[in-house]
Amino acid sequence: MIKQIFLGTTLVVSLFISVHAQSVTPHLLNTDEKIFVVERENSSLAVIEKGMPKSHISGMHNMNHGVVKFDGKDGYVISRDGYVIKFDPEKEIILKEYKTSDSAIGFTISKNFLAVANYAKKSVDILDRDLNPIQSFETGSKNVGIKIYKDYLIFSQMDNDKITILKDKNGGNGVPNFVVYKEFEDVGVMPFDAMIKDNNFIVGFFQSEYFGVVDLDTMTYSKIKILLEDRKPVLKVPHFGFWSIGGGYVFMPAVGNNKVLVYTPDFKFVKAIATEGLPVFTALSPDQKYLAVTFSGEKFPIIQIIDTRTLEVVKRFNFDGKVLHLRWSKNKPNLYISVNDTNKIAVLNTKEWYLSREIFQIKKPSGIFIYEEVKE
């Protein structure tokens, strides 16, 4: 049973309308990429601009699983030790921080709130955009895969094998007032990450031979069986948040198999693409023509590129250290790759597929996040 705790009854939330570059006609915008890279062991973010290291934002707490998100001109970080940090991505300064738990790795942003899925505190906390606490829902479980759909907030309870859906009684307007709307029990053993596409909340499991899909329009749950033959020990959690949907297919990293699984958008199985190692990230290019795959274990230094039309591996790159993350540029023919052991970001030219340059002075890089500056 979820216990709800109200952390305040009188809150003033400043509302504003953020205009996203992707929601405005492209030719009206002049955008430039600024890249923020998690420096895993230095409690910092490295800033790369115009292809060169520019600065480092320190004071980000434990960044072993640091995640960065942007909304409008606001930047937010969640640290592994449960701090939510608001920062200005243009001035590159920290504005405020708030600790929700001793351990947290997931959060999501709406126009007037943040929702944080905690591990150690075993709760989901709702904050306003300036990090003032609004509500907390105790679950008795580690919480993962938190997503927003309309006026719903959806997440999984890892220890309870449960999916919870909260509904905002205020319909997404003003200060949110969430209540428990629906819960699905016994969904699968140890849910660990999720993605949302249109009205489908899709969740993966550590110990079940299927993935789960909640249709958020009909509020129904279904299990989609997957092939898991010759299962191997999982050394690094596959990031189902990096599942990819595009080109008429859904691409998923298999848990414990050297495969990327391919389904139709209505989850009919198409193919299992053999890969060199256990996949962690499957990242789709902006034009949806290619899928970049990273691996764990002895295959950490390798990425493979899959052609989404032929569903075959077409390129392979081997780096001089563990590849912990990658990110496609939306505006340039670049694929940015964090090579942790050698303290650099490698940049692949994705038109002719060669290593175009390396950006050094990045300390133990992992997550790569791109902020698109909008210039008037």
Helices and strands as residue ranges (DSSP letters): E 3-6, G 21-23, G 26-28, E 30-39, E 44-49, E 52-58, E 67-71, E 74-78, E 83-88, E 93-99, E 104-109, E 114-118, E 123-127, E 133-138, E 143-149, E 152-157, E 162-168, E 178-184, E 191-197, E 200-205, E 210-215, E 220-225, G 240-242, E 244-246, E 249-253, E 259-263, E 269-274, E 279-284, E 290-295, G 297-299, E 302-307, E 312-318, E 323-328, E 334-339, E 344-349, E 354-359, E 365-375
